[in-house]
């Protein structure tokens, strides 16, 4: 039975099965109640802040519960920054009555179109204290202000 519920995945709300359905009262009076054969990964709402400084673009994401190996930072299509991750939680229980393994999966993915001044070949990413920081240095784009010159016209 699907339900609308809050989960441990950063307050995510959506139609999904409970992460550990077998830990509920699955067996009631010897009758089998329900088992979820498949539960698709839940999308985790992840806040990512973009700060624009004179030297660089800084992206900060709160990734509580994620590890470095759970997160990817990529450049797609030349100037699209993609920050994504997948978290998998396993709960294993062995008793005299049997063995139970339950798995909950949550994902997030965010994409940002970087401006022309982004130096995509010099991007750095660092994770500490559950905060991912992605730094994108800026190119120094000089604008021509007030420069004028005469162009000689050739021909008849």
Short mmCIF file of the C-alpha atoms (twelve columns), coordinates in Angstrom:
data_MODEL
# 
_entry.id   MODEL 
# 
loop_
_atom_site.group_PDB 
_atom_site.id 
_atom_site.type_symbol 
_atom_site.label_atom_id 
_atom_site.label_alt_id 
_atom_site.label_comp_id 
_atom_site.label_asym_id 
_atom_site.label_seq_id 
_atom_site.Cartn_x 
_atom_site.Cartn_y 
_atom_site.Cartn_z 
_atom_site.pdbx_PDB_model_num 
ATOM 1   C CA . UNK A 1   0.000  0.000   0.000   1 
ATOM 2   C CA . UNK A 2   1.478  3.358   -1.013  1 
ATOM 3   C CA . UNK A 3   1.185  6.284   1.274   1 
ATOM 4   C CA . UNK A 4   2.105  9.919   1.561   1 
ATOM 5   C CA . UNK A 5   4.657  10.184  4.299   1 
ATOM 6   C CA . UNK A 6   7.700  11.998  5.523   1 
ATOM 7   C CA . UNK A 7   10.906 10.046  5.546   1 
ATOM 8   C CA . UNK A 8   14.369 10.452  6.987   1 
ATOM 9   C CA . UNK A 9   15.495 11.733  3.579   1 
ATOM 10  C CA . UNK A 10  15.624 15.486  4.316   1 
ATOM 11  C CA . UNK A 11  11.887 15.898  4.783   1 
ATOM 12  C CA . UNK A 12  11.053 14.536  1.346   1 
ATOM 13  C CA . UNK A 13  7.345  14.201  0.684   1 
ATOM 14  C CA . UNK A 14  5.888  12.054  -2.048  1 
ATOM 15  C CA . UNK A 15  4.110  8.889   -2.970  1 
ATOM 16  C CA . UNK A 16  6.369  6.059   -1.950  1 
ATOM 17  C CA . UNK A 17  6.522  2.949   0.129   1 
ATOM 18  C CA . UNK A 18  7.885  3.173   3.653   1 
ATOM 19  C CA . UNK A 19  11.666 2.613   3.701   1 
ATOM 20  C CA . UNK A 20  11.420 -0.453  5.930   1 
ATOM 21  C CA . UNK A 21  7.961  -1.968  5.367   1 
ATOM 22  C CA . UNK A 22  8.816  -5.340  6.883   1 
ATOM 23  C CA . UNK A 23  9.606  -3.733  10.212  1 
ATOM 24  C CA . UNK A 24  5.918  -2.795  10.408  1 
ATOM 25  C CA . UNK A 25  3.363  -5.372  11.438  1 
ATOM 26  C CA . UNK A 26  3.652  -7.326  8.187   1 
ATOM 27  C CA . UNK A 27  2.403  -10.548 9.696   1 
ATOM 28  C CA . UNK A 28  -0.898 -10.243 11.498  1 
ATOM 29  C CA . UNK A 29  -2.309 -13.316 13.158  1 
ATOM 30  C CA . UNK A 30  -0.402 -15.617 10.816  1 
ATOM 31  C CA . UNK A 31  -1.806 -13.920 7.696   1 
ATOM 32  C CA . UNK A 32  0.503  -12.225 5.244   1 
ATOM 33  C CA . UNK A 33  -0.432 -8.528  4.971   1 
ATOM 34  C CA . UNK A 34  1.840  -6.874  2.350   1 
ATOM 35  C CA . UNK A 35  5.316  -6.898  0.867   1 
ATOM 36  C CA . UNK A 36  6.638  -4.278  -1.501  1 
ATOM 37  C CA . UNK A 37  8.300  -6.012  -4.430  1 
ATOM 38  C CA . UNK A 38  9.698  -2.782  -5.861  1 
ATOM 39  C CA . UNK A 39  9.942  0.728   -4.544  1 
ATOM 40  C CA . UNK A 40  11.522 3.275   -6.901  1 
ATOM 41  C CA . UNK A 41  14.198 5.619   -5.529  1 
ATOM 42  C CA . UNK A 42  12.778 8.681   -3.830  1 
ATOM 43  C CA . UNK A 43  13.914 12.138  -4.984  1 
ATOM 44  C CA . UNK A 44  15.444 14.039  -2.087  1 
ATOM 45  C CA . UNK A 45  14.867 17.820  -2.108  1 
ATOM 46  C CA . UNK A 46  18.365 19.251  -1.766  1 
ATOM 47  C CA . UNK A 47  19.046 22.931  -1.229  1 
ATOM 48  C CA . UNK A 48  22.026 24.284  -3.146  1 
ATOM 49  C CA . UNK A 49  22.988 27.952  -2.762  1 
ATOM 50  C CA . UNK A 50  24.832 29.810  -5.547  1 
ATOM 51  C CA . UNK A 51  26.957 32.766  -4.403  1 
ATOM 52  C CA . UNK A 52  28.523 35.093  -6.965  1 
ATOM 53  C CA . UNK A 53  31.758 36.756  -5.816  1 
ATOM 54  C CA . UNK A 54  34.086 38.975  -7.886  1 
ATOM 55  C CA . UNK A 55  36.565 36.078  -8.284  1 
ATOM 56  C CA . UNK A 56  34.331 33.003  -8.563  1 
ATOM 57  C CA . UNK A 57  30.944 31.320  -8.430  1 
ATOM 58  C CA . UNK A 58  30.488 29.275  -5.230  1 
ATOM 59  C CA . UNK A 59  27.888 26.518  -4.854  1 
ATOM 60  C CA . UNK A 60  27.131 25.151  -1.371  1 
ATOM 61  C CA . UNK A 61  24.973 22.097  -0.713  1 
ATOM 62  C CA . UNK A 62  23.927 20.626  2.635   1 
ATOM 63  C CA . UNK A 63  24.368 16.877  2.156   1 
ATOM 64  C CA . UNK A 64  23.716 15.501  5.634   1 
ATOM 65  C CA . UNK A 65  24.126 11.739  5.633   1 
ATOM 66  C CA . UNK A 66  25.955 11.620  2.296   1 
ATOM 67  C CA . UNK A 67  29.561 10.526  1.890   1 
ATOM 68  C CA . UNK A 68  32.059 11.631  -0.740  1 
ATOM 69  C CA . UNK A 69  31.522 8.434   -2.745  1 
ATOM 70  C CA . UNK A 70  27.723 9.074   -2.828  1 
ATOM 71  C CA . UNK A 71  28.063 12.414  -4.687  1 
ATOM 72  C CA . UNK A 72  29.037 13.359  -8.271  1 
ATOM 73  C CA . UNK A 73  30.037 16.771  -9.644  1 
ATOM 74  C CA . UNK A 74  30.153 16.930  -13.447 1 
ATOM 75  C CA . UNK A 75  30.156 19.379  -16.356 1 
ATOM 76  C CA . UNK A 76  27.669 18.548  -19.101 1 
ATOM 77  C CA . UNK A 77  27.291 20.200  -22.516 1 
ATOM 78  C CA . UNK A 78  30.247 22.523  -21.953 1 
ATOM 79  C CA . UNK A 79  28.816 24.828  -19.276 1 
ATOM 80  C CA . UNK A 80  26.140 22.941  -17.301 1 
ATOM 81  C CA . UNK A 81  27.211 22.102  -13.746 1 
ATOM 82  C CA . UNK A 82  25.502 18.921  -12.538 1 
ATOM 83  C CA . UNK A 83  25.558 18.021  -8.826  1 
ATOM 84  C CA . UNK A 84  23.920 14.684  -8.026  1 
ATOM 85  C CA . UNK A 85  23.945 11.946  -5.441  1 
ATOM 86  C CA . UNK A 86  22.425 8.688   -4.346  1 
ATOM 87  C CA . UNK A 87  22.133 7.427   -0.793  1 
ATOM 88  C CA . UNK A 88  21.443 3.808   0.025   1 
ATOM 89  C CA . UNK A 89  20.555 2.671   3.534   1 
ATOM 90  C CA . UNK A 90  20.489 -1.017  4.383   1 
ATOM 91  C CA . UNK A 91  18.966 -2.536  7.485   1 
ATOM 92  C CA . UNK A 92  19.792 -6.149  8.206   1 
ATOM 93  C CA . UNK A 93  18.263 -8.207  10.973  1 
ATOM 94  C CA . UNK A 94  19.011 -11.840 11.837  1 
ATOM 95  C CA . UNK A 95  16.847 -13.665 14.338  1 
ATOM 96  C CA . UNK A 96  16.041 -17.265 15.176  1 
ATOM 97  C CA . UNK A 97  12.969 -16.891 12.967  1 
ATOM 98  C CA . UNK A 98  14.853 -15.764 9.843   1 
ATOM 99  C CA . UNK A 99  16.953 -13.209 8.064   1 
ATOM 100 C CA . UNK A 100 15.651 -9.824  6.875   1 
ATOM 101 C CA . UNK A 101 17.429 -7.271  4.647   1 
ATOM 102 C CA . UNK A 102 15.683 -4.013  3.797   1 
ATOM 103 C CA . UNK A 103 17.010 -1.257  1.560   1 
ATOM 104 C CA . UNK A 104 15.956 2.392   1.151   1 
ATOM 105 C CA . UNK A 105 17.317 4.505   -1.708  1 
ATOM 106 C CA . UNK A 106 17.132 8.275   -2.209  1 
ATOM 107 C CA . UNK A 107 18.512 10.446  -5.023  1 
ATOM 108 C CA . UNK A 108 18.974 14.112  -5.887  1 
ATOM 109 C CA . UNK A 109 20.144 15.926  -9.002  1 
ATOM 110 C CA . UNK A 110 20.523 19.646  -9.695  1 
ATOM 111 C CA . UNK A 111 21.790 21.392  -12.844 1 
ATOM 112 C CA . UNK A 112 23.055 24.957  -13.228 1 
ATOM 113 C CA . UNK A 113 23.781 26.767  -16.509 1 
ATOM 114 C CA . UNK A 114 27.098 28.517  -15.889 1 
ATOM 115 C CA . UNK A 115 27.710 31.989  -17.366 1 
ATOM 116 C CA . UNK A 116 30.272 32.691  -20.109 1 
ATOM 117 C CA . UNK A 117 32.889 33.849  -17.613 1 
ATOM 118 C CA . UNK A 118 33.035 30.437  -15.875 1 
ATOM 119 C CA . UNK A 119 36.387 28.650  -16.113 1 
ATOM 120 C CA . UNK A 120 35.010 25.109  -16.289 1 
ATOM 121 C CA . UNK A 121 38.482 23.564  -16.599 1 
ATOM 122 C CA . UNK A 122 39.442 24.883  -13.129 1 
ATOM 123 C CA . UNK A 123 36.427 23.799  -11.034 1 
ATOM 124 C CA . UNK A 124 37.150 22.393  -7.573  1 
ATOM 125 C CA . UNK A 125 34.864 20.475  -5.201  1 
ATOM 126 C CA . UNK A 126 35.333 19.807  -1.487  1 
ATOM 127 C CA . UNK A 127 33.104 18.143  1.110   1 
ATOM 128 C CA . UNK A 128 33.478 18.754  4.862   1 
ATOM 129 C CA . UNK A 129 31.015 18.629  7.760   1 
ATOM 130 C CA . UNK A 130 28.221 17.460  5.404   1 
ATOM 131 C CA . UNK A 131 28.634 20.560  3.213   1 
ATOM 132 C CA . UNK A 132 29.720 20.268  -0.412  1 
ATOM 133 C CA . UNK A 133 31.456 23.377  -1.765  1 
ATOM 134 C CA . UNK A 134 31.981 23.681  -5.526  1 
ATOM 135 C CA . UNK A 135 34.114 26.636  -6.650  1 
ATOM 136 C CA . UNK A 136 34.065 27.838  -10.263 1 
ATOM 137 C CA . UNK A 137 36.699 30.530  -10.982 1 
ATOM 138 C CA . UNK A 138 35.760 33.409  -13.293 1 
ATOM 139 C CA . UNK A 139 37.564 34.600  -16.413 1 
ATOM 140 C CA . UNK A 140 38.447 38.267  -16.522 1 
ATOM 141 C CA . UNK A 141 36.311 39.473  -19.409 1 
ATOM 142 C CA . UNK A 142 37.357 42.968  -20.391 1 
ATOM 143 C CA . UNK A 143 34.682 45.171  -21.818 1 
ATOM 144 C CA . UNK A 144 35.570 47.902  -24.255 1 
ATOM 145 C CA . UNK A 145 34.201 51.147  -22.863 1 
ATOM 146 C CA . UNK A 146 34.421 54.295  -24.935 1 
ATOM 147 C CA . UNK A 147 37.095 53.051  -27.328 1 
ATOM 148 C CA . UNK A 148 36.584 54.388  -30.800 1 
ATOM 149 C CA . UNK A 149 38.723 54.486  -33.884 1 
ATOM 150 C CA . UNK A 150 38.311 55.498  -37.470 1 
ATOM 151 C CA . UNK A 151 38.119 52.853  -40.135 1 
ATOM 152 C CA . UNK A 152 39.645 53.746  -43.498 1 
ATOM 153 C CA . UNK A 153 37.246 53.096  -46.358 1 
ATOM 154 C CA . UNK A 154 38.813 51.682  -49.481 1 
ATOM 155 C CA . UNK A 155 37.392 51.485  -52.997 1 
ATOM 156 C CA . UNK A 156 36.102 53.933  -55.596 1 
# 
